[in-house]
Each structure stands twice: as structure tokens, then as C-alpha cells.
Amino acid sequence: MEIFHISAECYPVAKVGGLADVVGALPKYQNKAGHLARVVVPCYDTKFKKEYDFDCVHWGAIKLGKFNFSFSVLKETTDKLGFELYLIEMPELFDRKNVYGYEDDIERFLSFQIATLDWIMGREAMPDIINCHDHHTGLIPFMMLYCNKYKKLHNTPSMITIHNGLYQGQFGFDKLHYLPEFDLSHVNLLEWDHCINSLAVGIKCAWSVTTVSPNYLNEINYSANGLETLFNIVRYKSRGILNGIDTEVWDPAKDSMLEKNYSISNFEVGKQQNKEILCTLFNLDPRKPLFSFIGRLLEEKGGDLLPQATALAMSENYQEINILILGSGSPEIENQLNSLLPDYKGNYNTFIGYNEELAHLIYAGADFLLMPSRVEPCGLNQMYSLRYGTIPIVRRTGGLKDTVIDFGDDGNGICHDQSSVGDICYSIQRAIELYKEKQSLNKIRNKGMLTDHSWERVCQEYIEVYNLIIKKV
């Protein structure tokens, strides 16, 4: 089976969040299972682009309204990532440091989708399936079905995987002329809430819809930033598939980003060694339980609760705990977190920004990982922490509910029901008590490290969905 994954992100090419990790891993395991998976992403001005070699396999030009853009398709020459990687090079639109956040993002990602389909149309054979990821590729299923220039793709199945339904890529009908020519009798498929909604279009037109966890599929039927009715309508063609993690990249026994490697047989010693190094870096006390947060400092992730929760937890457990925050996002939240530094010196620290190597070290060296998310379609951080013997403290939502069971129910983590300062601090208090019981603590760590969140299992679920919709051709 030939599979095309089309995405705005792919690790290690360009990463903002979990979308990149999924698109950088799933195709590799599909190839290992005997299929031919390819990944197509925009060509950003990133370290990856500068360090790897590419061949130009196609070039062309597209028209976007009154604008004309030339593009090239670059293939990474070594297939070192475990799959064929293609970059759509459009210098005017993507030769920039960041993935998102520009005024012309609509034009950028619509151009990317059109250029990708133009290239695929020029190939001798059409793919067996095109797997789109999030709203940045949500117009592709519509264009495959209804745009005149893509008639060869009308019978090619498409699937859209929703990693986060909060972001939908809306724009006005004044930009309708950007789309390649199509029969205007189908224009209603583009509309949701009086505008063109890229995610809604993909949901309507894709042959199948998947979400990145079963529980998230249930949640978006009643909380989906305005798309609740639509998700209920397409439930018949929807399926929740829990993400996996790349156990070759995330393996404490082989992870080159760690100071000390360890396995399930010596995790207690190995984690303590990494903890001591981490605490030295951030002026913390390795004898105390270390709570960490890794991620975006946004309300969606419960980041706005962290400053008050940190201050309250510190005051309630004076000099008994350490807290280390790694993340970036809202400047207001960043400033609030940094303002606490003078008050809790020696027990609290921050790293504002993102550092992949530091993240790996924190997963290895921390005792507990805080994830008080309001929205978490799947979440990968809790899976990484389990793999590294760090106990996740999560709110029961989305994929967190699917993957973390409270230790009081003989599970692998600590759970609470509300995204609130009170719930976070109560869970921290439970963790402190658990930390004192080393035998129980290590039993839970052991259980977490044995949990199977590998992509081999997940890969088969994707193939099952592909086969179901291919049979409809």
C-alpha cells in the first residue's frame, strides 16, 4: 500500500508540538510493516534543511488569485528517517524560521496544498491513500473530489487525522478564488459558520476521520470549538486511534541525550544520577521530589494555572519539593513564572523556551510530570514520562484519560478531574506522600516503564482504517 502523509510538521524537520512527533514516527512503522509511506511537508528555513542533502525531483508553478508562485519538490536523499521525505520548497512563503504565526498563513498553507496535489498529479501512479493531518491540509480532500484539475484523484481515498480540533484554519469567502476551478454547486461544502473552515472541509470531504485518542473522539462531539454538530454527523466514518511513541527515539537505555542511561532493571539508580545532574544545572536539591512541566505555556495546557499552583505548593510544602518548568507561550504566563524565582531560589527554576535535549533529561531526572491540561487530544508527554519512569500527574481529559490510571486504582499515575489550582496542589500533596513510600513509588514507576505505547500496535489500527475505505473504491 502506498501512503502519502501530508502535514505542516514532521520531527525532526520542523516541530511545534505533538503533530510533528506523530508524522515523524507513524510512516516509519508503516514502512516496517511492509507498506510504502511517504511524508510531504513545507520547506522551512530550519537546521534540518541545512544539514541534510536533497535532490529536486519536480518543479512547477501555481496561481493563487493574482499571485504566482514557483515551487520545487525536494527529496531527502538518504531516507535516514525511515521513510521518503519530500519538502515543498516555496521560498517566498516558507523560507522563514517559524512554522506558524504569519499574517499570510492562509496563503502559505493553501499554496502548499495545491503544490503538493499538482506534483502528485504528475506522477505515473496515484497513491492508494492520502492521509491529511490537521487543518493545514484540510482542503486537500475537497480539491481531490471536486477541483477540475485533479480529476485523476477523484477516486483516491483520503483520510484526515485530527491532532487538535481547536485550530481550524478559517478564512473569508473573499479568498474563494484562491482555490483551483471547481463546480460552484459544491461551494456549500466549504462553508461553516459563514466562512471557509479548512478543518470542517476536511471532515466533510475525507473518506474517513480519525482522532488521536478514543476519548478525544467522544469529547469533540460536545466540545469542539463550534464543530460539535459536524462531528456528530460524521461519527459513522470516525475512529479514535491512540497515538504511540517512537520507542527507538524514546528509550532511556539508549537515549544519547541523557547523561546516564538506564533500563527497567536499574531505573532507580539511573534516574537518580540524571536527577542529580539536572538539579546541579538548575540549582535544585536532588534529595527532594522533583516536579516538572514540559510544554506550551497556554491556557489549553493549563499553563495559566502554573504560577499560582507553584506558589501555593511551595508555601504549603516549604523547602520540601522542587519544581522545574520548561516551556514557552504566553508572555504573561512566562513573566509570572519568572517572577517567582527570587522567592523560591534553590527549590524552583524555569527554562523559558524549548530545548529537546533538556526535555529528554527532565523526563529521565524528574520524579513527577505535571499535565493539568484543559484540552489534550492525545498527549505524548505522559507516554514519554511513563517510558522513563517518571510518574505523570494529569487531568482526566482526552488521551490523558486513555493512558493514565490513578495509582489508587492500581494504575500508573496520579489523576484529578478539574483544571484548577486546588486539584493540582492536592495531586502534588498525594505525590509527596507517595515519594516517601519508596517501595510503592518504584512499583508504579516499574508499571509505567512496562506500558506498551509503541507505534507497532498503532500502525496496524491505521492500516485497518485504510483498508476499510480502500474497499469502497
N, C-alpha and C positions, 0 to 999 in steps of 0.2 A: 504494500500500500504506500503510495506517495502522498505525503502530508506536507502542506505549507503552513507554517505558523507565522502570522503577521502581527507585529507588535511595535509599540513605541519604545519598549525597553527590553533588554536582554543582558543578563550578567555573563561575563564581565565587560561587555561592550559599553553599556550605559545603564546605570541603576539609580532609581529614586526610591523604590520600595519593593514589596514582595513580588510584584508583577515580573520584575527582572529575574528574580531567582527562579520563578516557575518556568519562564520561557527559556532560561539558560540550562534547565535540567530536564524537563519533560521530553524534549526532542531527542536528547542523548539516550534516554532509556527506551524510547520508541525505536531508535535505530538498533539498540542492543537486542530488542525483541524481534528483529528481522524486518522492520519496515524502513522506509526511506523518508526521514523527516528533514525538512529544510526550514531555516528561520530567516525572515526578512525584517530588517529594522532600518530606520533612517541613519544616515552617516553624520554623526555629530563630531564636533571637534574635541575628541577625547583622547586620553592616554592610550587606550586600546588601538585606536585608528593609527596612531603614530608608531606603535611598536610592532604591529603585525603587517604582513605583506598581503597585497591584494592584486587580483587580475581583473581588468574590466571585461565583462562578458556581454554587455549590452549598453547601448546608449540610445537616447531618444529625446523627445521634447513634448511637453504638454501645454495646453492652453487652459488658463484659469480665468474666465471672464476676459478682461482686456490684457491680462498678464500672460507672458510666455516664459516658461522655464525649461531649460535643458536639464537632463539628468543622465547619470551613469549608474549601472549596476555593477558593484564591485564584489567579487567573491574572495573570501579569505582562503589562502592557498593551501594551508596545511590541514584543514578540518580538525584542528587541535582541540576544539571544544566538544568534539564527539558528534558533530553534525555539520552539514553545509551551512555556512553563514553568508548571507548576502546583505550588503549595505546599499541603500538607495541614496546616491550622492546628488544633492541639490544645493550647491554652495550658498546661493542667495538666501535659502530658507533654513538650512540646518548646520551651517558651518559656525556653530556657536557653542559656548561652554555648557550651557544648561539644556536639559531636555524640554522643560516646560517653562511657562511664565512670561511669554512674549505676547505682545498685542496682536500679532498675526498668527497665533497658534492655529486658528481655524484654517487659514490658508496653507499653513505648513503641513498639517496632517491630512488635509484633503488632497493636496498635491502628492503627498507620499502615497496615499491610497490609489490615486489614479495612475501614477507612475508604476506602481507595483503591478496593477492589473494590466497595464499596457505591455509590460515586459512578459508577464505570464502568457498573455495572448499570443505573443510572438514565438513561444516555444512550440516544438513539434507536437508534444502531447500535453494534455491538460492534467492537472493533479487529480488524485482520487478524492481529496477533500481539502478545503481551505479552512483553517482554524483561526478565527479572528480573536483578538484579545482587547477587551475594554473599548471605550467609545472612540478612541483614536483610530480604530479600524472598523467602526460600526456601520459606515456607509458602504462597505465592500459588498455585503450580501445583497443590498438593493441594486447596486450597479451591476453585479453579476446577473441578476434576474431581468433587469428592465432597461439598462442602457444599451442603445443600438450597437455601439462599437464592441460590446462584449458578448455577442450572440453565442460564440463558441463556449462560453462559460455558463450559459443558461441552465444546463443540466448537471453542472458540477456542484456537489453538496457543499454547503457552508455551515459552520458552527461558530457561535460566539460564546466565549468564556468570559464571565463577569467576575473580575477581581475586586471591584469596588463600584457599587451602583450609585454612590453619592455623586460621582463626577460623570456628567452626561454629554458634554460637548454640544450645548445648544447654540444656535445662531439664527439670525433672521432670514426671512424669505427673500430679502433683498440680495442675498448671495446665492439664490437658487441657480442662477446662470453659471455658477462655477461647475456644476455637475455636467458630465457629458450628456448629450442629447438623449432624451427618453420620452415615451408616450406620457403626456401630461395627465392622462386618466389615472395614473398611478401616484400622482403627487400626494394623495392623502396618506400614503404610507410613510411620508417624510415628516408629517405633522404630529406634534404632541404639545398640547397646551399653547397653541398659536405660534409655535416656532418649529424650526427643524431641530430635532433632538437626535443626535448621532447614535446614542445608546439605544433609544427607543426604536430607531430604524433597524438597527442590527437585530434587536429582539423580535421585531415583527417579521423580518425577512429571512433570517437564518433558518436553516432546516432544523437546527437543534440549538438549545440554550443550556449552558452549564454554569453553575456557580462553584466557588472554590471550597465549599463545605455544605453538607446536607442541612445543617441548622440555619445557615445563611439563606438558603433557598426558602425555608419556612418563614424567616424573618422578613424578607423583602416582599412577601405577599401582604404585609400590613405596615411596613415601614421602608419605603424605597424612594424618598425624596420626590414624590409625585408620580412614580411609576407603578404604584401598588395595583391599580386596576389592570394594567397591561400584564404584569407578572401573573396575576390570577388567570387572565385569558390564555396565556401561553404555557400554563402549568403542564398541559398534556405533552409538550415537547421539551420539558425542562428536567434537569437532573443535577443533584448536588454531588460533586466528587471532591472529597477532601484532598487538599494538596499534600504532596510529600516533600521531603528534603533530600538533597543530594548527599548521600551518606559517604561519598568519596571525598567531597569537599569538607563536610562537617563530620570529622572523625577525630576525637581527642587523642587517639593513639598515633595518628599520622599528621595532624594539623601542623604545618610548618610555621603558622603564625603564633603558636604557643611557645612559651619559654620552656615548659616541661610537658612532655607528652605522657598520657596515662590511658589506661583501659579500665574495664569494669573490675578487673582483678586487683587494681591498686589505686582506685579513684580517690580514696581518702587522702593518701599521701600526695598524689598528683595534683589534686585540687588545692590543697594547702600550699604547695610550692608556687603555683600560679597566683594564688591569693596574696602570698607574701610579696611577690614581685609587683603585683597590681597595687597593693597598699603602699609600697615604697614609692611608686610613681606618683601617687595621689595623696601622700601624707595621711594615711589611714592606719588603723590598728588591726593587724591580721588576727588578733585573738578574739575579736568581736564579730558577730554575724554581719555579713556584707550584703546589703540590699542594693539592687541595681535597676536602672531603667535604660533601655536602648530603643531609640526610635524617634519619630517625629513629635515635636512638642506642639501638638494641636489639640483642640477640644475633642475631635474624633477619637484620639488615642487617650483621652483623659489627662492630657498634658497640663491643662489649666488647673487640675486638682493637685498636682505635684508640689508646688510651693507651700501651700497651706498644710498638706499632708506631711511633708517633710518637717516643717516647723513643729507641728503637733507631735509627730512621732519622736522627734528629738527631745522635746520638752518632757514628754511622758516617760521616756527611757534615756534620761540624761547620761551621756557618755557610755551607753551600753550597746550602741549599734553604730554601724557605718552605712552611709547612703552615697552612691555614686551615680550620677546622671550623665548619660551620653546621648546627645541628640541636638536637633535644631528645628526651628519652625517659627512660631510666633515670637517676634521681638519682645513683646510684653512678657510672655512666659519666660523667655531666656533671661531677661533683666531681673525678674522676680526670683528666679532660681539663683542667679549670681549674687543678688543682694543678701542672701542667707549665708554666704561664705564666711564673713567675719564672725558671725555668731556661733558657728559650729566648726570652727577650724580644728582639724585633727580627727573629725568624725564625719565630715561631709565634703564632697567636692563635685565639680562638674567638668565636662568637656563639651563645649558648645560647638557643634559641627558634626561631621561624621568621619569615622576612621575605621575601615574594615578590619585592620589588624587589631586595633584596640577592642573592637566588638568581640572578636574571637577570644581575646584574652579575658574579657569580662565574663563571657559565657563559661569559661573554664574556671575563673577565680572567684566568681560571686557565689554566695550561698542561696540567694533568692532573687528572682526576676519579677519586677512589678509590671503588670499589664492591666491597668484599670480602664480599658477601652470602652467607649460608648458604642463604637462600631468596629467590628473586627471580622470581615467576611471569612477569613480563614485564620490568618496569623501564622507566621513561621517562627517567630522568636521563641514562642513557648516550646516548639519542637526542637529548636537548636538547644535551648536550655536543658530540656529533658535528656537529650543526647549527651550533654556534657556534665550531667549530674547536678545541675542547678535547678532548684525547685521553683516552678512558676507560681506566682500569686496573681490570679486572674479574676476578672468579672465574667460571669456566665453569659456570654453572648457569642453569636456566630460560631466560628470554628473553635474558639476557646472552649465553648461548651462541649464540642465534639471530642476534644483532645485532652482536656484536663479534668480529672475527677478528684474531689476533695479527699485528703488523706483520712478524714473522719469516716469516709465511706470506703476505706481500704483502697484509696486512689493514689495518684502520683503528684498531687499538688495541693494548693490552697485556693479555695474559691469563695467569692462573695457575689451578691446579687445586684448591687447598685453601684453606679459610678458616683461615689460620694467620698468625701474626706473621711467620714466616720467609718465606712466599710473598709477603706484602705488601711486605716490605722488599727482597726480591730484585727484585720488579717495579719498585719505586721506583728501585733502582740501575740497572736497564735504562733507565728513563725519563731518569735523569740523563745517561747516556751518549748517549741519543738527542737530548736537548736540545742537546748540544754540536754535533750534526751538523745545522745549520740547514736544509740542502737536503732531507735525509731527513725531518726534522721537518715541514717545510712541505708536503712531498709527502703525508704521512699526514693532516695537517690538511685539505688540499685534498680528499683522498679522502673523509674523513668528512663534509665540508660538502656533497659531491655525493650522498651516500647518500639514497635516497628512502624516507622513513618517513612519507609523507603519508597522511592519512585517506582520500583518494580511492580508493586501492588497497584499503585495509582495508574500507571501506564496501561495496564490491562483494562481498567474501567473506561479510559478514554477510547481504547480500541473497540470496546464493546459498543459504545455510542456511535463511533464512526461506522461500524459495520451495519448497525441498525438503519442509519439514514442512507447509506450507500445502496442498501437493498431496495430503497424507494425509487431509485433512478430508472 
